[in-house]
Amino acid sequence: NMGKSSLLNRLAGEDVAIVTAVPGTTRDFLRQTIHVEGIPINLTDTAGLRDTEEEVELIGVERAWQQLKCADVAMFVVDDTSGVTDADRELLRQLPVELSRIIISNKIDLSGSAPARAEHLDGLMIRLSARSGEGLELLRDELLNRAGWERGGEDVFMARGRHLEALRSEEHTSELQ
């Protein structure tokens, strides 16, 4: 109940994900394309990464881990009223090392924190409120940054990190031949 689905709804500008006060509401993953400055960004809302004995939720958690394997960026949502917990840090350690991550400290409307973008012990952190929308521009700017978009340029070229790596590998192979 960190607000992952609420955040997706806020970024999408519509209610695409079910939101309730019941932990474990999100069972399956939901894909949604949002546009930031005209740039399409594909988001996937998944079940929370937590231990559960409930059979359907367990399948959702397994699918969430599978989705992380093909992601370019993980938006790891925590509750700003409690901060990054030891359990959160353990989950962060389990994420693929090469996976770029943004820690989103949600619910600043409840904690009283101000919107902020800052380096944190566990990675880049953005403080925001999915409910009020405060700090959302910080996240949008960071998503554009991770997508390789720069303000002010006439031409825009974007590529996923793994695509760039494949191109570098191809260049290297061509040099060797």
C-alpha positions as CSV (number, residue, x, y, z in Angstrom):
1,N,0.0,0.0,0.0
2,M,2.7,2.4,-1.0
3,G,0.7,4.0,-3.8
4,K,2.1,2.3,-7.0
5,S,-1.3,2.2,-8.6
6,S,-2.2,5.7,-7.5
7,L,1.0,6.9,-9.0
8,L,0.2,5.1,-12.3
9,N,-3.2,6.7,-12.4
10,R,-1.8,10.2,-11.7
11,L,0.8,9.8,-14.4
12,A,-1.7,8.4,-16.9
13,G,-4.2,11.2,-16.1
14,E,-7.0,8.7,-15.7
15,D,-8.1,5.8,-13.5
16,V,-6.5,2.8,-15.3
17,A,-5.6,0.8,-12.1
18,I,-7.8,-0.2,-9.3
19,V,-6.9,1.5,-6.0
20,T,-8.1,0.4,-2.6
21,A,-6.9,0.6,1.0
22,V,-6.5,-3.2,1.0
23,P,-2.8,-4.3,0.7
24,G,-2.2,-6.6,-2.3
25,T,-5.0,-5.2,-4.5
26,T,-2.8,-5.3,-7.6
27,R,-2.4,-8.9,-8.6
28,D,-1.6,-8.9,-12.2
29,F,0.5,-6.4,-14.1
30,L,-1.0,-3.5,-16.0
31,R,0.8,-1.7,-18.9
32,Q,0.1,1.9,-19.7
33,T,1.9,4.3,-22.1
34,I,2.1,7.9,-20.9
35,H,3.5,10.9,-22.8
36,V,5.9,13.3,-21.2
37,E,6.8,16.3,-23.4
38,G,5.5,14.2,-26.3
39,I,7.8,11.3,-25.5
40,P,6.1,8.0,-25.0
41,I,7.1,6.1,-21.8
42,N,5.8,2.7,-21.1
43,L,4.9,2.0,-17.5
44,T,4.0,-1.3,-15.9
45,D,2.2,-1.5,-12.6
46,T,2.8,-4.8,-10.8
47,A,1.9,-6.5,-7.6
48,G,4.0,-5.4,-4.6
49,L,7.2,-7.3,-4.0
50,R,6.3,-8.9,-0.7
51,D,6.0,-12.3,1.0
52,T,2.6,-13.8,0.9
53,E,0.9,-17.1,1.3
54,E,-2.2,-16.1,-0.7
55,E,-2.0,-18.1,-4.0
56,V,-3.2,-15.5,-6.4
57,E,-1.1,-12.7,-4.9
58,L,1.9,-15.0,-5.0
59,I,1.5,-15.5,-8.7
60,G,1.3,-11.7,-9.1
61,V,4.5,-11.3,-7.1
62,E,6.3,-13.8,-9.3
63,R,5.0,-12.0,-12.4
64,A,6.3,-8.7,-11.0
65,W,9.8,-10.2,-10.7
66,Q,9.6,-11.4,-14.3
67,Q,8.6,-7.9,-15.5
68,L,11.7,-6.4,-13.7
69,K,13.9,-8.6,-15.9
70,C,12.8,-6.7,-19.0
71,A,12.5,-3.2,-17.5
72,D,14.9,-0.4,-18.2
73,V,14.1,1.5,-14.9
74,A,12.5,0.3,-11.7
75,M,10.4,2.9,-9.8
76,F,10.6,1.5,-6.3
77,V,7.8,3.1,-4.3
78,V,8.1,3.6,-0.5
79,D,5.9,5.4,2.0
80,D,7.4,8.7,3.0
81,T,5.8,8.5,6.4
82,S,8.1,5.5,7.2
83,G,11.0,6.1,4.8
84,V,13.1,3.4,3.3
85,T,12.9,0.4,5.7
86,D,15.3,-2.5,6.2
87,A,12.8,-4.7,4.2
88,D,12.9,-2.1,1.4
89,R,16.7,-2.2,1.3
90,E,16.6,-6.0,1.1
91,L,14.3,-5.8,-1.9
92,L,16.5,-3.2,-3.5
93,R,19.5,-5.6,-3.1
94,Q,17.5,-8.3,-4.9
95,L,16.8,-6.1,-8.0
96,P,19.1,-6.9,-10.9
97,V,22.3,-4.9,-10.5
98,E,22.2,-3.4,-14.0
99,L,18.7,-2.2,-13.5
100,S,18.4,1.6,-13.2
101,R,16.2,2.6,-10.3
102,I,14.4,5.6,-8.9
103,I,13.2,5.4,-5.3
104,I,9.9,7.2,-5.1
105,S,9.0,8.3,-1.6
106,N,5.3,8.8,-1.9
107,K,2.7,10.3,0.4
108,I,4.4,13.6,1.2
109,D,0.9,14.9,1.7
110,L,0.7,12.8,4.9
111,S,4.3,13.2,6.0
112,G,4.7,16.9,5.6
113,S,7.8,16.6,3.5
114,A,8.4,18.9,0.6
115,P,8.8,17.6,-3.0
116,A,12.4,16.9,-3.6
117,R,14.9,15.1,-5.9
118,A,18.0,14.0,-4.0
119,E,20.7,11.4,-4.0
120,H,20.0,8.8,-1.2
121,L,22.0,6.0,0.2
122,D,19.9,3.6,-1.8
123,G,19.9,5.6,-5.1
124,L,18.1,8.6,-6.5
125,M,15.1,9.5,-4.5
126,I,12.1,11.6,-5.5
127,R,9.7,12.8,-2.9
128,L,6.1,13.3,-4.2
129,S,2.4,12.8,-3.6
130,A,0.5,10.6,-6.0
131,R,-2.7,11.9,-4.3
132,S,-2.1,15.6,-4.7
133,G,0.4,15.6,-7.6
134,E,3.0,17.5,-5.7
135,G,6.5,16.6,-7.0
136,L,5.2,14.8,-10.0
137,E,7.2,17.1,-12.4
138,L,10.4,16.0,-10.7
139,L,9.5,12.4,-11.6
140,R,8.5,13.3,-15.1
141,D,11.8,15.2,-15.6
142,E,13.7,12.2,-14.3
143,L,11.8,9.8,-16.6
144,L,12.7,11.9,-19.6
145,N,16.3,12.0,-18.4
146,R,16.4,8.2,-18.1
147,A,14.9,8.0,-21.6
148,G,17.8,10.0,-23.0
149,W,15.7,13.1,-23.8
150,E,17.3,16.6,-23.4
151,R,15.4,19.9,-23.4
152,G,16.1,22.4,-26.1
153,G,17.4,20.1,-28.8
154,E,15.9,20.2,-32.3
155,D,16.4,16.5,-33.0
156,V,15.6,13.9,-30.4
157,F,17.2,10.5,-30.4
158,M,16.2,8.0,-27.8
159,A,17.3,4.4,-27.2
160,R,17.1,1.9,-24.4
161,G,20.3,1.3,-22.6
162,R,20.5,-2.3,-23.8
163,H,20.0,-1.0,-27.4
164,L,23.0,1.3,-27.0
165,E,25.0,-1.5,-25.6
166,A,24.1,-3.7,-28.6
167,L,25.2,-0.9,-30.9
168,R,28.5,-0.5,-29.1
169,S,29.0,-4.3,-29.2
170,E,28.3,-4.3,-33.0
171,E,30.7,-1.4,-33.5
172,H,33.4,-3.3,-31.6
173,T,32.7,-6.5,-33.7
174,S,33.0,-4.5,-36.9
175,E,36.3,-3.0,-35.8
176,L,37.7,-6.4,-35.2
177,Q,36.8,-7.7,-38.7
